[in-house]
Amino acid sequence: MKIGIYTPYLDTLTGGEKYILSMAACLAKEHEVSLFWDPKDEESLKYNAQKKLGIDISNISFVSNIFSSSVSVVSRLLRSKRYDKIIFLSDGSIPVVSCGLILHFQFPVEWVDGRLIKTQLKLKRVEKILCNSEFTKELIDKKFTVSSDVLYPPVEIKEVEIEKENVILNVGRFGQHVEGVYFKKQDVLIQAFKKMIDGGFKNWKLVFVISVAERDNERFELLRKLGSDYPIEFIVNPSNEKLWEAYGRAKIYWHASGFGEDIEKHPEKAEHFGISTVEAMGAGAVPIVIHAGGQMEIVENRKSGFLWNSIEELIGYTQIISEEKDVWEVMSKSAQARALVFSSDKFYSKLRSLI
């Protein structure tokens, strides 16, 4: 079978891109797979996918993007005839193609009016809809009056033979909704940690593994300054190996995406799944993450981690885990067991059955 895959997001190679490239690599074992992307960037992307994400896409071809705004509908219809299926990562748009279309959503699209007749007619041509979590599925199904399938992201589970340290870890990309409002709420975590240190919390450090695009370097320095004079460390744009070293050392994993946001009105501002949370759990870090979005599907509260609703709860749960070694050991093992539910093997098996 000849399969084409489209995503507009291959510039930062974070969680969403890892999902798509893992999907492409999996399907390429049995099918002819092409990525709609600028062919001149092919070698660079293949190299970075291997180095940063640990994904081998050497057997995937790159073809010019038929979904570019410069490509006419007629041209897209003609060129899409070459494929049996096309998987399209959607931002709410639904393209018209001449083969089986599979829509994939990694986040809610609340800005789209799914009731429009034009939208409903396009949906009739869609073969299948995939979502990355139950959180996303619930909102997509309601938006478009459909019944989608959940395909959890593939999560790499590694046994990391590194001695644990008193490290609280957060992994995510750098970005802002508006000036001073960060996507991943790293500033919220910095302020919480500073509050703990000022209150007598000792012998721990907060580590951020963060992806920063070159265009954001200047704004990123403002975030870095928030943590100055405190035991706060930033590891910027690391290799996959360095990322797993950080997971291996961490005892606790923090996550705050969606904090302070109106999730009812803007569900897209919550974490839609939480790959980094699962990766950290797989390495034995106890997750203490916000009670919102896809995090609620990952963490079994008070068993494989903690779900918090306020900064006071975040601090309180962290103090419990940092002070009570027995509690940490039990929850660390539980977190590792829970992470296996979202393993790459399960992703590959379900993807094959759905496609």
C-alpha positions in Angstrom: 0.0 0.0 0.0 1.2 3.5 -0.8 0.7 5.9 2.1 1.3 9.7 2.2 1.6 11.5 5.5 1.3 15.3 6.0 2.2 17.4 9.0 3.0 21.1 9.1 5.1 20.7 12.2 8.5 19.3 11.6 10.6 22.3 12.5 11.0 21.7 16.3 10.8 17.9 16.5 9.0 17.7 19.8 6.2 15.5 21.0 3.8 16.0 18.2 6.5 15.5 15.5 7.7 12.4 17.3 4.2 10.9 17.0 4.0 11.5 13.3 7.5 10.3 12.5 7.0 7.2 14.7 3.8 6.5 12.7 5.7 6.9 9.4 8.5 4.7 10.6 6.1 2.0 11.7 4.1 1.9 8.5 7.2 2.0 6.3 8.1 -1.5 7.6 5.2 -2.9 5.5 4.2 -0.1 3.1 5.6 2.5 0.8 5.5 5.7 2.9 6.1 9.3 1.8 6.2 12.5 3.8 4.8 15.7 2.2 7.7 18.0 3.0 10.3 20.2 1.4 12.6 17.7 -0.3 15.6 19.9 0.1 15.4 19.5 3.9 15.3 15.7 3.7 18.7 14.8 4.9 18.7 17.3 7.7 15.3 16.1 9.0 16.4 12.4 8.8 19.6 13.2 10.8 17.8 15.2 13.4 15.0 12.7 13.8 17.6 10.0 14.6 19.8 12.2 16.8 17.1 14.0 18.8 14.2 11.6 18.8 15.9 8.2 18.2 13.7 7.5 15.2 15.0 6.0 12.0 13.2 7.4 8.9 15.9 6.5 6.4 13.5 4.4 4.4 10.9 7.1 4.1 10.7 9.2 0.9 10.1 13.0 0.9 7.9 14.5 -1.8 6.8 18.0 -2.5 3.9 19.2 -0.4 0.6 18.8 -2.2 -1.1 20.7 0.7 0.8 23.9 0.2 -1.3 26.9 -0.4 0.4 27.3 -3.8 -0.9 24.0 -5.0 -4.4 24.1 -6.7 -7.2 21.8 -5.7 -7.1 20.2 -9.2 -3.4 19.5 -8.9 -3.8 18.0 -5.4 -6.6 15.8 -6.6 -4.5 14.5 -9.5 -1.4 14.0 -7.4 -3.2 12.3 -4.5 -4.4 9.6 -6.9 -0.9 8.1 -6.6 -1.7 7.1 -3.0 -4.0 4.5 -1.4 -4.3 6.5 1.8 -3.2 9.9 3.1 -2.9 10.6 6.8 -3.4 14.3 7.4 -2.5 16.0 10.7 -5.3 18.6 10.9 -5.5 22.0 12.5 -9.2 21.9 11.9 -9.0 21.9 8.1 -10.2 19.0 6.0 -8.6 18.7 2.5 -10.2 17.1 -0.5 -8.1 14.3 -2.0 -8.6 11.4 -4.4 -7.8 8.6 -2.1 -8.7 7.3 1.4 -8.3 10.2 3.9 -7.4 9.6 7.5 -7.6 12.8 9.7 -5.5 12.9 12.7 -6.0 15.4 15.6 -3.5 16.1 18.3 -5.4 18.9 19.9 -8.9 20.4 20.2 -9.9 22.8 17.4 -12.5 24.9 19.2 -12.1 27.7 16.6 -13.7 25.5 13.9 -17.5 25.4 13.2 -18.0 21.7 12.7 -21.7 22.2 11.9 -21.1 24.0 8.6 -22.6 22.1 5.6 -19.3 22.4 3.7 -17.5 20.8 6.6 -20.0 18.0 7.0 -19.8 17.2 3.3 -16.0 17.0 3.5 -16.3 14.7 6.5 -18.3 12.2 4.4 -15.2 11.7 2.3 -13.0 10.9 5.4 -12.3 7.3 6.0 -11.2 7.5 9.6 -10.4 10.0 12.3 -7.7 9.4 14.9 -7.1 11.3 18.1 -4.1 11.2 20.4 -6.1 11.0 23.7 -9.6 10.6 25.1 -9.4 14.2 26.1 -8.9 15.2 22.4 -11.4 12.6 21.2 -14.2 13.9 23.4 -13.9 17.4 22.0 -13.3 16.4 18.4 -16.3 14.1 18.4 -18.5 16.8 19.9 -17.2 19.4 17.5 -17.8 17.4 14.3 -20.5 15.0 15.4 -18.3 12.0 14.7 -16.9 8.9 16.4 -13.1 8.9 16.3 -10.5 6.4 17.4 -7.9 7.0 20.1 -4.3 6.1 19.2 -2.1 7.1 22.1 1.3 8.4 21.1 4.2 5.9 21.1 6.3 6.4 24.2 9.8 5.1 24.4 10.3 3.2 27.7 14.0 2.8 28.6 15.8 1.3 31.5 18.2 4.0 32.5 21.0 2.7 34.6 21.9 6.1 36.2 21.8 6.8 39.9 18.8 8.9 41.0 19.5 12.4 42.3 17.4 15.0 44.1 16.2 16.4 40.8 12.8 17.7 39.8 12.5 17.6 36.0 10.3 19.3 33.4 10.5 18.6 29.7 8.9 20.7 27.0 9.2 23.2 24.3 9.6 27.0 24.7 6.8 29.1 23.4 4.3 31.8 24.3 0.6 32.3 23.6 1.2 36.0 24.1 4.1 38.0 25.5 4.9 36.6 28.9 2.4 33.7 28.9 4.2 30.5 28.3 2.7 27.4 26.6 4.2 25.0 29.0 4.1 27.2 32.1 7.8 26.9 32.9 7.5 30.2 34.7 4.8 28.9 37.0 7.1 26.0 38.0 10.1 28.3 38.6 8.0 30.5 40.9 6.7 27.4 42.8 10.3 26.1 43.2 11.6 29.5 44.3 8.8 29.6 46.9 9.9 26.2 48.2 13.6 27.2 48.4 12.7 30.4 50.2 10.7 28.3 52.7 13.7 26.1 53.5 13.6 23.4 50.8 17.2 22.2 50.5 19.4 19.9 48.5 17.2 19.7 45.5 17.4 21.3 42.0 14.9 22.0 39.3 16.0 21.0 35.8 14.3 22.1 32.6 14.9 20.2 29.4 13.6 22.6 26.8 13.4 22.9 23.0 14.1 26.4 21.9 13.8 27.5 18.2 16.5 30.0 17.1 13.9 32.7 16.6 13.0 32.5 20.3 16.5 32.7 21.8 16.0 36.3 23.0 12.7 35.7 24.7 14.0 32.5 26.2 16.7 34.4 28.0 14.0 36.2 29.9 12.7 32.9 31.2 16.2 31.8 32.1 16.7 34.9 34.2 13.6 34.0 36.3 15.6 31.1 37.7 18.8 33.0 38.4 20.3 32.7 41.9 18.4 29.5 42.5 19.3 25.8 41.9 17.6 25.8 38.6 19.2 24.4 35.4 18.3 24.6 31.7 19.3 21.9 29.2 18.6 23.4 25.8 17.9 21.3 22.6 19.6 18.1 23.9 20.2 14.9 22.0 18.0 12.0 22.7 20.8 10.5 24.8 21.1 13.6 27.0 17.3 13.7 27.4 17.3 10.2 28.8 20.2 11.0 31.1 18.0 13.7 32.5 15.0 11.3 32.9 17.3 8.8 34.6 18.5 11.2 37.2 15.2 12.7 38.1 13.2 11.5 41.1 10.2 13.8 40.5 8.6 15.1 37.3 6.6 18.3 37.2 4.1 19.5 34.6 1.8 22.5 34.6 0.4 23.1 31.1 -3.0 24.6 31.4 -2.5 26.2 34.8 -4.4 29.5 35.1 -6.2 29.0 31.8 -9.9 28.7 31.2 -9.8 25.1 30.0 -13.6 25.1 29.4 -13.3 27.9 26.8 -9.8 27.0 25.6 -9.2 23.3 26.0 -6.3 23.5 23.5 -4.2 25.2 26.3 -4.2 22.1 28.4 -1.8 19.3 27.7 -3.5 17.1 25.0 -1.7 14.0 26.1 1.7 14.2 27.8 4.5 12.1 26.2 7.2 13.6 28.4 5.2 12.6 31.5 5.0 9.0 30.4 8.7 9.0 29.5 9.7 10.3 32.9 7.5 7.7 34.6 9.1 5.0 32.5 12.5 6.1 33.9 11.2 5.9 37.5 10.3 9.6 38.1 7.2 10.2 40.2 4.9 12.5 38.2 3.3 15.5 40.1 1.3 17.0 37.3 -1.7 19.3 36.8 -5.1 17.8 37.0 -6.1 18.8 33.5 -6.2 17.5 29.9 -4.5 14.3 28.9 -2.5 14.1 32.1 -5.6 12.7 33.8 -5.5 9.7 31.5 -1.8 9.0 32.3 -1.5 9.4 36.1 -3.5 7.4 38.5 -3.8 9.9 41.3 -2.1 8.9 44.6 -1.0 5.6 43.0 1.4 6.2 40.1 1.7 9.9 40.8 -0.2 13.0 41.9 -2.6 15.3 40.2 -2.7 18.9 41.5 -5.1 21.8 41.2 -3.2 24.5 43.0 0.4 25.6 43.6 -0.1 24.7 47.3 -1.0 21.1 46.3 2.0 21.0 43.9 4.3 22.0 46.7 2.7 19.8 49.3 2.9 16.6 47.1 6.5 17.4 46.3 7.4 17.7 49.9 5.8 14.4 50.7 7.8 12.6 47.9 11.0 14.4 48.8 10.8 13.6 52.5 9.4 10.1 52.5 11.7 7.7 50.7 9.4 4.7 51.1 6.5 6.5 49.5 8.8 7.6 46.6 10.0 4.0 46.0 6.5 2.6 45.9 5.2 5.3 43.6 8.2 5.1 41.4 7.7 1.4 40.7 4.0 2.1 40.1 4.8 4.9 37.7 7.1 2.6 35.7 4.4 -0.1 35.5 1.8 2.5 34.4 4.1 3.9 31.6 4.1 0.5 29.9 0.4 1.0 29.0 1.6 3.6 26.5 4.5 1.8 25.0 5.6 2.0 21.4 4.7 -1.7 20.9 1.1 -1.0 21.8 1.1 2.0 19.5 2.5 0.0 16.5 0.0 -2.8 17.1 -3.0 -0.6 17.2 -1.8 1.6 14.3 -1.5 -1.4 12.0 -5.0 -2.6 13.0 -6.5 0.9 12.3 -4.8 1.5 9.0 
